[in-house]
C-alpha cells in the first residue's frame, strides 16, 4: 500500500491488547497515526512511528467497531475506510470485513489484512528497563489477583478473597491489583490482603511478569498480563481467566487458562454489563483454582 494510514484503536483495553499484532503489521505499510483512548501512547509505545501522516491520511483502518468511528472517518474524508461491518455502519465503509465466529483477535487481524498488512502471532507487550524500575517488588511466588472489570458485574467473579485466604494459609503470597475504578472497592474485594498502587501500563506489565501466576476476570488487565508475560518468554497458561458472561473462545486472553462454570445457563454468553439473574455463570469454585495454582 505505502499510503499514510490513520488507525482508530479500540476503546477497551482488552481489545486494544488484542489489536497489537494488527497494529504491528500495519506499521510496516508506511507512515501512520494511531488515535484512541489515553492509554494508546503507553500500550503502543513500541509501535508509534517516528513520523506520522500530515493532514488527512488516505486510508483509515477502524479497529474500533462502532458506528461513530465510521461516521467520523467519513466526515474526515478518508478515501478508504476499512473496518468490521458492525453497528449498522457498512454503508459508511469502503471495505467491509465480516465478523467471524472465532476469537475477536482474528477479526482485528482480518481488518489489518484488508488493508494489506500481514498480522502474525498472539499479542506481545514488550517491557523496558524503566517499567521494572517503577514497578513495586513482589516475591517471585506471588499470585497476582485482578478482581475488577470495566464490563460490570456480569463478568466479575466473587471468589478472589476466598482464594486469597486459601493461598495465604498455604504460605503463598498474594497481591491484588486493579485500576482507578477499584480504588473505593478494595476493602470489599481484597479484605486484609495487600493491594498494589494504581500502576501505569508498563509498570503493571512488569509486575505481571514477576508474579508466578495471575488470576483475573475476562478483562483488559488479564489481556495485558498475558501479553507482557508472553513478551518475556513466560508460559501464558499461568494466566488464569475466570469467565462469566463472556465466551473464553471469543474474548479471553489468547493462550491463557480459561475457567467457566461447570453448568452454564441458557442465557450464556450474554456480554451484558449487569446480570438480571443469579450470575450462575460465575460459579467457578475457588477450591478448583487453588488446586490448579498449587499443582
Backbone torsions as a table, in degrees:
resi	resn	phi	psi	omega
1	UNK	NA	-57.6	178.4
2	UNK	57.1	25.3	174.6
3	UNK	-104.1	148.1	175.3
4	UNK	-57.5	142.1	-174.6
5	UNK	-125.4	137.3	170.5
6	UNK	-106.6	122.5	179.4
7	UNK	-107.0	125.7	171.0
8	UNK	-99.1	107.8	-178.1
9	UNK	-72.0	159.7	175.3
10	UNK	-63.2	161.0	179.5
11	UNK	-85.7	-26.2	-176.1
12	UNK	-96.9	139.3	-175.0
13	UNK	-59.5	-41.2	179.7
14	UNK	-59.8	-44.8	177.0
15	UNK	-66.1	-35.5	177.3
16	UNK	-61.7	-40.2	176.5
17	UNK	-65.9	-42.8	179.2
18	UNK	-63.0	-23.4	-179.8
19	UNK	-82.5	-4.3	-177.0
20	UNK	-55.3	-48.7	179.1
21	UNK	-61.8	-38.0	-180.0
22	UNK	-64.4	-45.6	-178.0
23	UNK	-69.8	-36.8	176.7
24	UNK	-59.1	-42.7	-179.6
25	UNK	-69.3	-37.5	179.0
26	UNK	-65.1	-30.4	179.0
27	UNK	-60.5	-24.9	-177.1
28	UNK	-80.7	-7.1	-175.5
29	UNK	-87.8	-21.2	-177.1
30	UNK	153.2	-173.9	-179.1
31	UNK	-62.8	142.2	-178.5
32	UNK	-147.9	163.5	174.2
33	UNK	-125.7	137.4	178.7
34	UNK	-113.0	123.3	-180.0
35	UNK	-115.4	144.2	178.1
36	UNK	169.2	-159.4	-179.5
37	UNK	-64.0	170.6	-177.4
38	UNK	-58.4	-26.9	-177.7
39	UNK	-75.3	-5.7	-178.3
40	UNK	-56.9	-42.7	-176.2
41	UNK	-65.7	-25.6	178.3
42	UNK	-87.1	-47.4	-175.1
43	UNK	-66.6	-36.8	-176.6
44	UNK	-106.0	22.4	-175.0
45	UNK	-57.7	-34.9	-178.4
46	UNK	-80.8	-5.9	-179.2
47	UNK	-113.0	-11.3	-178.9
48	UNK	-63.4	129.4	-173.1
49	UNK	-74.5	156.0	174.7
50	UNK	-68.7	-27.5	177.6
51	UNK	-134.5	142.4	179.9
52	UNK	-116.4	159.2	179.6
53	UNK	-60.3	144.6	175.0
54	UNK	-95.6	127.9	-178.2
55	UNK	78.0	-154.7	-177.5
56	UNK	-85.1	121.0	178.4
57	UNK	-69.9	144.8	178.9
58	UNK	-62.7	-30.0	-172.8
59	UNK	-117.3	130.6	173.2
60	UNK	-115.0	121.9	176.3
61	UNK	-105.9	112.9	-170.6
62	UNK	-101.4	95.8	176.6
63	UNK	-84.8	-13.4	168.8
64	UNK	-82.7	122.7	-169.1
65	UNK	-91.1	29.0	-174.2
66	UNK	-99.3	161.0	174.7
67	UNK	-61.7	-41.1	-176.2
68	UNK	-61.7	-36.1	179.3
69	UNK	-65.4	-41.7	179.2
70	UNK	-69.0	-39.3	179.5
71	UNK	-63.9	-42.2	178.3
72	UNK	-63.2	-39.9	178.7
73	UNK	-64.7	-36.8	177.2
74	UNK	-65.9	-44.5	-179.8
75	UNK	-63.4	-32.5	179.4
76	UNK	-78.6	-8.9	177.4
77	UNK	66.2	39.7	167.9
78	UNK	-66.4	128.3	-174.6
79	UNK	-64.7	-42.2	175.9
80	UNK	-113.5	132.6	-179.2
81	UNK	-128.7	110.3	-170.6
82	UNK	-114.8	129.1	179.3
83	UNK	-174.7	176.9	178.4
84	UNK	-71.9	145.2	179.9
85	UNK	-82.7	56.6	-178.3
86	UNK	-109.2	164.9	171.7
87	UNK	57.7	37.1	174.3
88	UNK	57.8	34.6	-174.2
89	UNK	-111.9	8.8	-174.2
90	UNK	-57.1	-37.3	-178.0
91	UNK	-69.1	-15.7	180.0
92	UNK	-89.8	-10.0	-176.8
93	UNK	-101.5	149.8	172.6
94	UNK	-91.0	-26.5	175.4
95	UNK	-129.7	114.8	-177.4
96	UNK	-101.9	126.9	177.3
97	UNK	-105.7	124.0	-178.9
98	UNK	-73.9	142.0	177.3
99	UNK	-71.3	130.7	-179.4
100	UNK	-86.8	-176.7	179.9
101	UNK	-101.1	-3.3	-177.9
102	UNK	-93.8	-149.4	-176.3
103	UNK	-70.6	148.5	-178.7
104	UNK	-61.4	-30.5	177.3
105	UNK	-59.0	-35.8	179.9
106	UNK	-63.8	-34.8	176.7
107	UNK	-65.5	-43.3	178.8
108	UNK	-65.4	-39.3	175.5
109	UNK	-61.6	-39.3	-178.6
110	UNK	-64.6	-36.2	176.7
111	UNK	-64.0	-43.0	178.2
112	UNK	-64.0	-39.9	178.6
113	UNK	-63.2	-36.1	178.6
114	UNK	-64.0	-22.5	176.8
115	UNK	-89.8	-2.1	178.8
116	UNK	101.9	3.2	-179.4
117	UNK	-88.9	166.7	-179.1
118	UNK	-129.0	82.1	179.0
119	UNK	-65.7	145.8	-179.7
120	UNK	-140.2	139.3	170.5
121	UNK	78.2	-176.8	-180.0
122	UNK	-93.1	165.3	-177.4
123	UNK	-61.4	138.6	174.3
124	UNK	-133.2	135.4	175.5
125	UNK	-118.3	98.1	-177.7
126	UNK	-63.4	138.1	178.6
127	UNK	-101.8	153.0	178.9
128	UNK	-123.1	167.8	-175.4
129	UNK	-57.3	-37.5	-178.7
130	UNK	-63.3	-29.9	178.6
131	UNK	-62.4	-44.3	-179.2
132	UNK	-71.9	-30.2	-179.7
133	UNK	-68.8	-31.3	-177.1
134	UNK	-98.3	-7.7	-177.3
135	UNK	-83.9	143.1	175.3
136	UNK	-63.8	147.1	175.8
137	UNK	-75.9	136.2	171.5
138	UNK	-131.5	148.9	177.6
139	UNK	-63.6	147.1	-176.8
140	UNK	-65.4	-15.6	177.4
141	UNK	-97.7	13.2	-178.9
142	UNK	-71.3	140.1	169.4
143	UNK	-99.7	120.5	-179.6
144	UNK	-89.9	125.2	-176.0
145	UNK	-111.1	129.8	-175.5
146	UNK	-122.4	84.6	-170.5
147	UNK	-84.7	-9.6	-174.6
148	UNK	-92.1	172.4	175.5
149	UNK	-166.6	141.8	174.3
150	UNK	-80.4	-0.8	-176.3
151	UNK	-96.7	4.1	174.4
152	UNK	93.8	179.7	-171.9
153	UNK	-72.0	-11.8	179.5
154	UNK	-70.6	-11.2	177.7
155	UNK	-122.4	3.9	-175.9
156	UNK	-95.2	107.7	175.9
157	UNK	-67.1	144.9	-176.4
158	UNK	-104.9	10.6	-174.5
159	UNK	-96.4	10.6	-172.9
160	UNK	-66.6	-43.0	-179.2
161	UNK	-65.3	-40.7	178.1
162	UNK	-64.6	-41.5	177.5
163	UNK	-63.3	-42.9	178.6
164	UNK	-61.7	-40.1	177.9
165	UNK	-60.8	-44.3	-180.0
166	UNK	-62.7	-45.4	-178.4
167	UNK	-65.1	-43.8	179.9
168	UNK	-62.9	-40.3	178.9
169	UNK	-63.9	-27.0	178.8
170	UNK	-89.3	4.8	178.4
171	UNK	85.7	13.9	-178.2
172	UNK	-100.5	121.1	-179.4
173	UNK	-70.9	148.0	177.1
174	UNK	-129.1	158.3	173.0
175	UNK	-146.8	133.5	175.8
176	UNK	-92.7	146.6	177.7
177	UNK	-146.2	156.4	179.4
178	UNK	-176.1	-170.0	-179.6
179	UNK	-103.0	-172.0	-179.4
180	UNK	-58.0	-28.8	-178.1
181	UNK	-64.6	-23.3	-179.0
182	UNK	-90.2	-4.9	-170.8
183	UNK	-53.8	-44.0	-177.6
184	UNK	-85.3	-4.6	-175.1
185	UNK	-105.4	-0.1	-174.0
186	UNK	-61.1	-38.5	176.9
187	UNK	-58.0	-37.7	178.6
188	UNK	-73.2	-41.9	-172.5
189	UNK	-81.6	-42.1	-172.0
190	UNK	-106.2	-21.0	-178.1
191	UNK	60.8	-126.5	-176.6
192	UNK	-82.4	-6.9	-171.7
193	UNK	-79.8	154.1	-176.5
194	UNK	-67.5	144.5	179.8
195	UNK	-123.1	129.1	177.7
196	UNK	-76.5	151.5	175.4
197	UNK	-65.9	160.8	175.3
198	UNK	-62.2	128.8	-173.4
199	UNK	-116.1	153.2	171.0
200	UNK	-75.9	174.2	-171.4
201	UNK	-61.7	-42.5	-178.6
202	UNK	-66.6	-45.3	-179.8
203	UNK	-65.4	-38.1	176.5
204	UNK	-62.7	-42.8	177.8
205	UNK	-59.5	-37.6	178.8
206	UNK	-65.8	-44.8	177.4
207	UNK	-61.6	-43.3	-179.8
208	UNK	-62.1	-31.4	180.0
209	UNK	-80.1	-17.5	180.0
210	UNK	-87.8	-26.9	-177.1
211	UNK	-71.3	161.1	178.6
212	UNK	-82.8	-27.4	-179.3
213	UNK	-159.2	158.8	178.9
214	UNK	-125.6	139.3	170.5
215	UNK	-129.3	125.0	-179.4
216	UNK	-155.4	172.1	174.8
217	UNK	-76.9	176.4	173.2
218	UNK	-74.6	84.7	-170.5
219	UNK	-139.0	173.2	179.2
220	UNK	-62.5	-37.5	-177.7
221	UNK	-69.0	-34.2	176.8
222	UNK	-69.4	-35.9	174.7
223	UNK	-62.3	-44.1	-179.4
224	UNK	-65.5	-41.5	178.4
225	UNK	-60.5	-43.7	179.8
226	UNK	-64.7	-41.7	-179.0
227	UNK	-67.3	-37.2	178.6
228	UNK	-69.3	-41.4	-179.6
229	UNK	-68.3	-37.8	177.5
230	UNK	-63.2	-38.4	-176.9
231	UNK	-66.2	-26.9	179.3
232	UNK	-100.1	10.7	173.7
233	UNK	86.1	14.7	178.5
234	UNK	-86.3	155.9	179.4
235	UNK	-73.7	117.6	-176.4
236	UNK	-70.0	-14.2	176.2
237	UNK	-65.5	-12.5	175.6
238	UNK	-78.0	-1.8	171.3
239	UNK	-96.5	117.6	-177.0
240	UNK	-105.8	119.8	-176.9
241	UNK	-108.2	117.6	177.2
242	UNK	-91.6	112.1	-174.8
243	UNK	-98.2	134.9	175.6
244	UNK	-106.9	-99.4	-177.4
245	UNK	-81.7	13.9	179.3
246	UNK	-118.0	152.4	178.8
247	UNK	-89.6	117.3	-177.5
248	UNK	-60.8	-28.8	179.2
249	UNK	-73.3	-9.5	-178.6
250	UNK	-106.7	-42.2	-169.6
251	UNK	-131.0	-11.2	-177.8
252	UNK	-74.7	161.7	-177.6
253	UNK	-56.0	124.1	-179.3
254	UNK	-59.2	133.6	176.6
255	UNK	87.1	-12.5	-179.9
256	UNK	-75.7	167.1	174.5
257	UNK	-86.1	123.2	-174.2
258	UNK	-104.8	138.4	179.1
259	UNK	-122.2	129.5	174.8
260	UNK	-133.4	162.5	178.3
261	UNK	-62.1	150.1	179.7
262	UNK	-64.1	-35.7	-179.2
263	UNK	-123.6	109.3	-176.0
264	UNK	-92.6	137.7	-179.2
265	UNK	-71.2	164.5	-177.5
266	UNK	-64.5	-22.2	-178.3
267	UNK	-81.8	-3.2	-176.9
268	UNK	-84.7	142.9	-10.5
269	UNK	-83.8	140.6	-175.2
270	UNK	-104.9	-29.1	-177.2
271	UNK	55.0	31.8	177.2
272	UNK	-89.8	159.4	177.8
273	UNK	-77.0	-34.4	-179.8
274	UNK	-129.8	154.1	-179.9
275	UNK	-105.6	127.5	179.1
276	UNK	-92.8	2.1	-179.4
277	UNK	-111.9	-132.8	-175.7
278	UNK	-117.0	18.8	-179.4
279	UNK	52.2	43.7	-179.5
280	UNK	-62.6	-25.4	-179.8
281	UNK	-73.0	-7.9	-180.0
282	UNK	-108.8	34.4	-174.7
283	UNK	-96.9	17.4	176.9
284	UNK	-57.4	124.2	-178.8
285	UNK	-73.7	140.3	178.9
286	UNK	-64.7	-27.6	179.5
287	UNK	-62.3	-37.3	179.8
288	UNK	-66.1	-41.7	178.2
289	UNK	-67.7	-39.5	177.8
290	UNK	-59.6	-44.4	179.4
291	UNK	-61.8	-40.7	-179.3
292	UNK	-67.0	-38.6	-179.3
293	UNK	-73.5	-21.6	-178.6
294	UNK	-93.9	-7.5	-176.3
295	UNK	-68.4	NA	NA
